[in-house]
Amino acid sequence: MGKKKGKKGKAARNAQAGQTGNDKEEEIYLKAPHSFVFHRGHVGRTIKDLVLDVRKIMEPYTASSLRVRKKNVMKDFLTIAGPLHVTHFIVFTKTDIATYMKLICIPRGPTLTFKINEFSLSKDTLSYQKHPDVDSTLFVNHAVLVTNIPSDSMENKLMNVTFKNLFPSINPNTVKLNNMRRAVLVNYDPESKSVDIRHYSMKVVPTGVSKAVKKLMRTKLPDLGHHQDIADLFLDKGLSDSEGEQDGPNNMVTVLQNVKDRGVTKNAVNAIRLKEIGPRLTLQLVKIEEGFEAGNILFHSLITKTPEELEALKLMRKSKEKEKLARKQKQEANIKKKLEAKEEHIKKSLEGMKKKKKLEGETEETEKVTNSDKESVADSDDDTHYYKEEVGEAPDPEMFTQSRKRKQSRSDGPTSDGPTAKQPKHNTSSKATHKTKSTNNKQSKFSLKIQHNRREKKKGFRVQKTKKINKR
């Protein structure tokens, strides 16, 4: 029988559950829409602060620490958008006329351009509140989008869909109320055709509770030192129900889940409180472009064109695309031609370097042979002159030439027959007399002695003069 499988331990079950939960969270994170919020060109310090506040709205699915340099172009952002799963760009620009916000769906558009009529920063919104409540835990989860943009026209329908795609969708059956801490309101004004954007923090509070009871429900207990009895805290004059909005049917809900807010009970009627945390934006739709910042203009609020003008623009755009394609092909051909010429030049240069090295080697060998010949000729001239002074008559012409040839053969190295190959002997004439042989022997002995004396002179030694040979 095989070994009976035991039940998994608590640590193993928790580890498996944690791994499954992490995989699900990663899958949800990758499916959620991501965004880049940045500015282009010179916009000023105020617009830069507005960019940071808009990043707070888009938390946590945005690059909160994105740094933009002057040399960066839109192509750079588009290149890194794919690996980071970025789906939208929110770009702020400023001209002499107004400040604009572009909402771009990547990689294929469309591009919505809004004119910023009014805006307020988060610090300005919080400055007039008596009790501002901004916690870092608010930005752990994404905001809930609330919009009322109608779908009566093509531009409004596209604008509504674009704003909805900025934030992750919510499933009412699986959503956790503890994760819903912020709300973004996009309100459309049909009279001015403008869009107001507001950012709120959400909080669930119990209903029917006075301000004094709320003080007791806080984590920090109120100061009771100036009261005689606990009843004085509830019966004190000047206390009101709430300093903010009043509870009513418009914000009364029945909570079906356990919420972390203090005093909130499950399956009870509670109130939802909204507190604005900023920023504020009032936008006006200017135009809608097809594609990524370049393409056919689908809508323009200021310029209206006839069908003939639209057709002419379409033809002009096609001709520009053809010219651009032809120019690109020409540039690629020129680059290819330059690379081929460069490779050929490198090849010729290498061949020239090889030829130059070969010629330099032959020249050095020729110079060595010439210098050795000059040295041997000079030595033979000196030997002839010295022999004439000492002996009193000129030596034979072949006397010092043979010694020079022997020097050259020794300097050239071993022959093809090997280092032990013997040099061929010169046959002497059978008619030569004994007297001639003795004379040649004396001359050869004398030449050897001369060479020895010359070497001694070079070393700086004193050499005795040899006696003259009168007999041949």
Buried (B, 14 or more C-beta within 10 A) or exposed (E): EEEEEEEEEEEEEEEEEEEEEEEEEEEEEEEBBBBBBBBBEEBEEEBEBBBEBBBBBBBEBBBEEEEBEEEEEBEEBBEEBEEEEBBBBBBBBBEEEEBBBBBBBBEEBBBBBBBBBEBBBBEBBBEEBEEBEBEEEBBEBBBBBEBEBEEEEEBBEBBBEBBBBBBBEEEEEEEEBEEBBBBBBBBBEEEEEBBBBBBBBBBBBBBEBBBBBBBBEEEEEEEEEEEEEEEEBBEEEEEEEBEEEEBEEEBEEEBEEEBEBEBBEEEEEBBBBBBBBBBBBBBBBBBBBBBBBEBEBBBBBEEEEEEEEEEEEEEEEEEEEEEEEEEEEEEEEEEEEEEEEEEEEEEEEEEEEEEEEEEEEEEEEEEEEEEBEEEBEEBBEEBBEBBEEBBEEEBEEEBBEEBBEEBEEEEEEEEEEEEEEEEEEEEEEEEEEEEEEEBBEBBEEBBEEBBEBBEEEEEEEEEEEEEEBEEE
